[in-house]
Amino acid sequence: MSNRPTSSRELLGWLWSDYLRPYIWLIALAVFFMLVEGSTVGAVSYMMQPMFDDIFVQGNSGALVWVSLAFLALFSMRGIAGGVQKVLLTYISQASAANLRRDLLARLVRQDSAFHQTHPPGFLIQRVQSDVSSINQVWQIVLTGAGRDLVSLVVLLGVAINVDWRWTAVMLFGVPLCLIPVGIAQRYVRKKASQARDLGADLSTRLDEIFHGIVPIKLNSLERYQANRFSGHMDGFVRAEVKSSVGSATISGMIDIMAGLGFMGVLLYGGAEIIDGEKTVGQFMSFFTAIGLAFDPMRRLANMSAAWQVAAAALERLKELMDAPILLQSPTNPKPAPKGLPDIALTDVTLRYGTAEVLRGLNLRAEPGKTTALVGASGAGKSTVFNLLTRLVDPQQGRITVGGVPVTEMTLADLRGLFSVVSQEALLFDETLKENILLGRTDVSDAELQRVLDAAHVSDFLDKLPDGLETLVGPRGSALSGGQRQRVVIARALLRNTPILLLDEATSALDAQSEKVVQAALDKLSGGRTTLVIAHRLATIRNADKIVVMDRGQVIDQGTHEELLARGGTYADLYRLQFQDGKTVIDPEGTAALTPHAPDLDQPQPGWLRRKLQKLFG
């Protein structure tokens, strides 16, 4: 992360150069109408003197018409100018906020896995949605303050000075006294607003976890527990928001107190001059109106200062995210992706997350056009191999090649275009079933789509859906069963038609009937491709061309199913454990045979196998 910017000038400069400059002519037009609106306020206060002195005091009926028409013209100009500038500002603020959201999301999705592990979804949602919204609102306040309110204040003070500069000095004598308290209040608002933003991100993260985990929450009767935890977070958020509001209210309140002191001084000093006949009632009303109207823009400008502190707290976090380096990028001079069926090779690969060593000098090769299975304990590094191949993460040492081309020398798009991935977490979007397969592609013919639907066995359940391919699958595919979701993902992979297939526990969460259908679809999918399979259920990979046994980030054995069983190593131990029934090994194809090698794990002796397997496979 980059250091936080320390000045408002840096923050304003970033927003202006990146997001407001394209709208400079619209901003200029909006400011022009703000100037018109602000000027009319000063003209209204100026017209108070002829209205009182010429019409009400001297009884000049001839002036009644032109003064009335002048007021009508001023208020009409004010209404038109105010309406136009509000529409322009709304467009500018919404369009610039949309651009910021687009850029922020585009940058966040390019970050690596480590970034997203330390920045939960709720945190990022809060940044993209709430923080950008707060800045969007402040831009309207800042531009309005810089245009209409500042001009109104200057014009109204000009009218007041024109009436009597001494009255104006008396009115504003309290302004210097407010500068230090206002500065202290601004820093307080920024601090509390920053705390509120962090707590708001925590709330978003908590909600994201609750709604995504609603089923286990219900099954474990955790409704009250989760509600209480959320309530605790909410209490902290409310306290931070209230404290921020106290600071903002303090700034506005000091302006009102200053106004009260000023009016009191003017009445005591100017009232005596009016009684003595040195000033007219019209002059006093013009001055009083100008100063009275001046405190509204003055108050809004003070509130703008508080609002900017709130926005600056959000803006600091946004700029941090925008400045966060993207560690995994395409090379500047990439090599073309390999053609045909590529092999896969990892040579002396070492990967660490912090101080934890996940892979330790790993050497692995997958033959082109063949199926290579990875087995081993949880944490052995199997899924990490998939992440390395697709460059979701880069190793600290070693070399990874696909078709002889190092993965770091291909563009990310070309590299990932070589892979189709089917995992146990069948990720579907809350779109139609058809869109979940096509994923935005428009070049797929009906015949080609039907082919992948049939091959993936999606056609088997399509008629049972209310709207067929146009059926909405629900959040994360919740409207479909586990087996149906897996078949949709397989259809997606078939449509991609990539040379390499990665299968990560693709059938581990399915019942026997669904597994049989999905496995048939996977067999069709893996045909003619370089395939890597991660599996704990060894029955699904017994026909693999090569089985690689991993432990603690290293390859400890490899061979065919029969070769590994014959060697009697870790794979044979795991295989016998999975299919042990008393002293009879149950073959996954349904045959039973006595095994003299596997002990009865329900008996206390011998305990070597139990200890070994517990150590290796948890």
URNOR-V116988 format. One record per residue. N is the residue number from 1. RES is the residue in three letters. PHI is phi in whole degrees, 0 to 359 (999 if undefined). Layout:
{{N,RES,PHI} {N,RES,PHI}}
This chain:
{{1,MET,999} {2,SER,282} {3,ASN,294} {4,ARG,293} {5,PRO,296} {6,THR,259} {7,SER,232} {8,SER,295} {9,ARG,298} {10,GLU,296} {11,LEU,294} {12,LEU,296} {13,GLY,297} {14,TRP,296} {15,LEU,296} {16,TRP,294} {17,SER,291} {18,ASP,266} {19,TYR,229} {20,LEU,255} {21,ARG,304} {22,PRO,300} {23,TYR,252} {24,ILE,299} {25,TRP,288} {26,LEU,293} {27,ILE,296} {28,ALA,298} {29,LEU,295} {30,ALA,296} {31,VAL,296} {32,PHE,301} {33,PHE,292} {34,MET,295} {35,LEU,298} {36,VAL,297} {37,GLU,297} {38,GLY,295} {39,SER,292} {40,THR,296} {41,VAL,295} {42,GLY,295} {43,ALA,294} {44,VAL,298} {45,SER,294} {46,TYR,296} {47,MET,289} {48,MET,294} {49,GLN,295} {50,PRO,295} {51,MET,295} {52,PHE,280} {53,ASP,288} {54,ASP,278} {55,ILE,263} {56,PHE,283} {57,VAL,273} {58,GLN,273} {59,GLY,70} {60,ASN,281} {61,SER,289} {62,GLY,295} {63,ALA,281} {64,LEU,300} {65,VAL,292} {66,TRP,290} {67,VAL,292} {68,SER,297} {69,LEU,296} {70,ALA,296} {71,PHE,297} {72,LEU,298} {73,ALA,295} {74,LEU,296} {75,PHE,290} {76,SER,294} {77,MET,299} {78,ARG,297} {79,GLY,294} {80,ILE,293} {81,ALA,297} {82,GLY,295} {83,GLY,295} {84,VAL,295} {85,GLN,292} {86,LYS,293} {87,VAL,296} {88,LEU,296} {89,LEU,294} {90,THR,298} {91,TYR,296} {92,ILE,298} {93,SER,293} {94,GLN,292} {95,ALA,293} {96,SER,293} {97,ALA,295} {98,ALA,297} {99,ASN,295} {100,LEU,295} {101,ARG,298} {102,ARG,299} {103,ASP,294} {104,LEU,295} {105,LEU,296} {106,ALA,300} {107,ARG,282} {108,LEU,295} {109,VAL,288} {110,ARG,271} {111,GLN,288} {112,ASP,279} {113,SER,297} {114,ALA,299} {115,PHE,299} {116,HIS,285} {117,GLN,287} {118,THR,265} {119,HIS,235} {120,PRO,295} {121,PRO,305} {122,GLY,299} {123,PHE,299} {124,LEU,290} {125,ILE,298} {126,GLN,299} {127,ARG,294} {128,VAL,290} {129,GLN,268} {130,SER,291} {131,ASP,294} {132,VAL,295} {133,SER,297} {134,SER,296} {135,ILE,293} {136,ASN,302} {137,GLN,293} {138,VAL,292} {139,TRP,300} {140,GLN,296} {141,ILE,294} {142,VAL,295} {143,LEU,295} {144,THR,295} {145,GLY,296} {146,ALA,291} {147,GLY,260} {148,ARG,297} {149,ASP,291} {150,LEU,293} {151,VAL,295} {152,SER,302} {153,LEU,297} {154,VAL,296} {155,VAL,295} {156,LEU,294} {157,LEU,294} {158,GLY,297} {159,VAL,296} {160,ALA,297} {161,ILE,294} {162,ASN,297} {163,VAL,287} {164,ASP,192} {165,TRP,291} {166,ARG,291} {167,TRP,302} {168,THR,296} {169,ALA,296} {170,VAL,298} {171,MET,297} {172,LEU,255} {173,PHE,294} {174,GLY,276} {175,VAL,301} {176,PRO,300} {177,LEU,292} {178,CYS,270} {179,LEU,298} {180,ILE,294} {181,PRO,300} {182,VAL,295} {183,GLY,298} {184,ILE,296} {185,ALA,296} {186,GLN,297} {187,ARG,296} {188,TYR,295} {189,VAL,298} {190,ARG,296} {191,LYS,295} {192,LYS,290} {193,ALA,295} {194,SER,296} {195,GLN,297} {196,ALA,297} {197,ARG,296} {198,ASP,296} {199,LEU,292} {200,GLY,297} {201,ALA,295} {202,ASP,298} {203,LEU,297} {204,SER,297} {205,THR,296} {206,ARG,297} {207,LEU,296} {208,ASP,300} {209,GLU,292} {210,ILE,295} {211,PHE,288} {212,HIS,284} {213,GLY,251} {214,ILE,297} {215,VAL,293} {216,PRO,297} {217,ILE,298} {218,LYS,293} {219,LEU,295} {220,ASN,259} {221,SER,54} {222,LEU,258} {223,GLU,301} {224,ARG,294} {225,TYR,300} {226,GLN,292} {227,ALA,297} {228,ASN,292} {229,ARG,297} {230,PHE,295} {231,SER,298} {232,GLY,296} {233,HIS,297} {234,MET,295} {235,ASP,300} {236,GLY,296} {237,PHE,296} {238,VAL,298} {239,ARG,298} {240,ALA,295} {241,GLU,294} {242,VAL,294} {243,LYS,296} {244,SER,297} {245,SER,294} {246,VAL,299} {247,GLY,297} {248,SER,296} {249,ALA,294} {250,THR,297} {251,ILE,298} {252,SER,295} {253,GLY,295} {254,MET,295} {255,ILE,296} {256,ASP,294} {257,ILE,296} {258,MET,299} {259,ALA,297} {260,GLY,297} {261,LEU,297} {262,GLY,295} {263,PHE,298} {264,MET,299} {265,GLY,296} {266,VAL,294} {267,LEU,297} {268,LEU,291} {269,TYR,275} {270,GLY,282} {271,GLY,299} {272,ALA,296} {273,GLU,292} {274,ILE,293} {275,ILE,298} {276,ASP,281} {277,GLY,84} {278,GLU,283} {279,LYS,230} {280,THR,269} {281,VAL,297} {282,GLY,298} {283,GLN,296} {284,PHE,295} {285,MET,294} {286,SER,296} {287,PHE,295} {288,PHE,300} {289,THR,294} {290,ALA,298} {291,ILE,291} {292,GLY,300} {293,LEU,289} {294,ALA,293} {295,PHE,287} {296,ASP,294} {297,PRO,296} {298,MET,296} {299,ARG,293} {300,ARG,294} {301,LEU,294} {302,ALA,294} {303,ASN,295} {304,MET,299} {305,SER,298} {306,ALA,294} {307,ALA,296} {308,TRP,294} {309,GLN,298} {310,VAL,296} {311,ALA,292} {312,ALA,297} {313,ALA,298} {314,ALA,288} {315,LEU,294} {316,GLU,302} {317,ARG,291} {318,LEU,296} {319,LYS,292} {320,GLU,302} {321,LEU,294} {322,MET,292} {323,ASP,270} {324,ALA,299} {325,PRO,294} {326,ILE,269} {327,LEU,283} {328,LEU,258} {329,GLN,227} {330,SER,289} {331,PRO,291} {332,THR,288} {333,ASN,237} {334,PRO,286} {335,LYS,266} {336,PRO,291} {337,ALA,292} {338,PRO,293} {339,LYS,262} {340,GLY,73} {341,LEU,271} {342,PRO,272} {343,ASP,270} {344,ILE,231} {345,ALA,220} {346,LEU,242} {347,THR,236} {348,ASP,50} {349,VAL,272} {350,THR,236} {351,LEU,224} {352,ARG,234} {353,TYR,253} {354,GLY,68} {355,THR,264} {356,ALA,276} {357,GLU,270} {358,VAL,270} {359,LEU,240} {360,ARG,234} {361,GLY,61} {362,LEU,289} {363,ASN,236} {364,LEU,209} {365,ARG,222} {366,ALA,248} {367,GLU,288} {368,PRO,293} {369,GLY,75} {370,LYS,240} {371,THR,256} {372,THR,244} {373,ALA,254} {374,LEU,249} {375,VAL,232} {376,GLY,154} {377,ALA,292} {378,SER,299} {379,GLY,90} {380,ALA,286} {381,GLY,109} {382,LYS,295} {383,SER,294} {384,THR,297} {385,VAL,300} {386,PHE,298} {387,ASN,296} {388,LEU,290} {389,LEU,297} {390,THR,267} {391,ARG,56} {392,LEU,284} {393,VAL,206} {394,ASP,249} {395,PRO,282} {396,GLN,282} {397,GLN,217} {398,GLY,105} {399,ARG,225} {400,ILE,235} {401,THR,233} {402,VAL,233} {403,GLY,61} {404,GLY,83} {405,VAL,259} {406,PRO,301} {407,VAL,295} {408,THR,283} {409,GLU,257} {410,MET,254} {411,THR,295} {412,LEU,300} {413,ALA,295} {414,ASP,294} {415,LEU,298} {416,ARG,289} {417,GLY,289} {418,LEU,275} {419,PHE,244} {420,SER,241} {421,VAL,237} {422,VAL,235} {423,SER,240} {424,GLN,291} {425,GLU,266} {426,ALA,285} {427,LEU,283} {428,LEU,240} {429,PHE,260} {430,ASP,283} {431,GLU,229} {432,THR,289} {433,LEU,300} {434,LYS,298} {435,GLU,294} {436,ASN,292} {437,ILE,271} {438,LEU,285} {439,LEU,51} {440,GLY,90} {441,ARG,288} {442,THR,242} {443,ASP,259} {444,VAL,262} {445,SER,283} {446,ASP,298} {447,ALA,294} {448,GLU,293} {449,LEU,296} {450,GLN,297} {451,ARG,298} {452,VAL,288} {453,LEU,296} {454,ASP,289} {455,ALA,295} {456,ALA,271} {457,HIS,64} {458,VAL,288} {459,SER,299} {460,ASP,297} {461,PHE,245} {462,LEU,298} {463,ASP,292} {464,LYS,277} {465,LEU,277} {466,PRO,299} {467,ASP,238} {468,GLY,59} {469,LEU,295} {470,GLU,270} {471,THR,288} {472,LEU,287} {473,VAL,273} {474,GLY,83} {475,PRO,302} {476,ARG,57} {477,GLY,75} {478,SER,294} {479,ALA,280} {480,LEU,248} {481,SER,283} {482,GLY,299} {483,GLY,294} {484,GLN,293} {485,ARG,297} {486,GLN,297} {487,ARG,291} {488,VAL,295} {489,VAL,294} {490,ILE,295} {491,ALA,299} {492,ARG,298} {493,ALA,292} {494,LEU,299} {495,LEU,292} {496,ARG,294} {497,ASN,54} {498,THR,270} {499,PRO,283} {500,ILE,238} {501,LEU,238} {502,LEU,247} {503,LEU,245} {504,ASP,245} {505,GLU,50} {506,ALA,293} {507,THR,239} {508,SER,292} {509,ALA,259} {510,LEU,255} {511,ASP,285} {512,ALA,300} {513,GLN,292} {514,SER,295} {515,GLU,298} {516,LYS,297} {517,VAL,292} {518,VAL,294} {519,GLN,297} {520,ALA,297} {521,ALA,294} {522,LEU,293} {523,ASP,299} {524,LYS,294} {525,LEU,294} {526,SER,280} {527,GLY,298} {528,GLY,74} {529,ARG,232} {530,THR,282} {531,THR,239} {532,LEU,245} {533,VAL,235} {534,ILE,258} {535,ALA,209} {536,HIS,263} {537,ARG,273} {538,LEU,292} {539,ALA,297} {540,THR,277} {541,ILE,233} {542,ARG,296} {543,ASN,265} {544,ALA,297} {545,ASP,295} {546,LYS,211} {547,ILE,244} {548,VAL,252} {549,VAL,262} {550,MET,245} {551,ASP,208} {552,ARG,53} {553,GLY,79} {554,GLN,224} {555,VAL,271} {556,ILE,251} {557,ASP,192} {558,GLN,199} {559,GLY,157} {560,THR,281} {561,HIS,304} {562,GLU,293} {563,GLU,296} {564,LEU,292} {565,LEU,295} {566,ALA,294} {567,ARG,286} {568,GLY,70} {569,GLY,269} {570,THR,299} {571,TYR,298} {572,ALA,297} {573,ASP,299} {574,LEU,295} {575,TYR,298} {576,ARG,294} {577,LEU,296} {578,GLN,292} {579,PHE,246} {580,GLN,279} {581,ASP,221} {582,GLY,69} {583,LYS,250} {584,THR,245} {585,VAL,276} {586,ILE,269} {587,ASP,293} {588,PRO,299} {589,GLU,269} {590,GLY,111} {591,THR,271} {592,ALA,240} {593,ALA,212} {594,LEU,289} {595,THR,236} {596,PRO,278} {597,HIS,266} {598,ALA,267} {599,PRO,284} {600,ASP,281} {601,LEU,289} {602,ASP,279} {603,GLN,263} {604,PRO,290} {605,GLN,240} {606,PRO,282} {607,GLY,257} {608,TRP,297} {609,LEU,290} {610,ARG,299} {611,ARG,296} {612,LYS,294} {613,LEU,290} {614,GLN,296} {615,LYS,291} {616,LEU,279} {617,PHE,240} {618,GLY,69}}
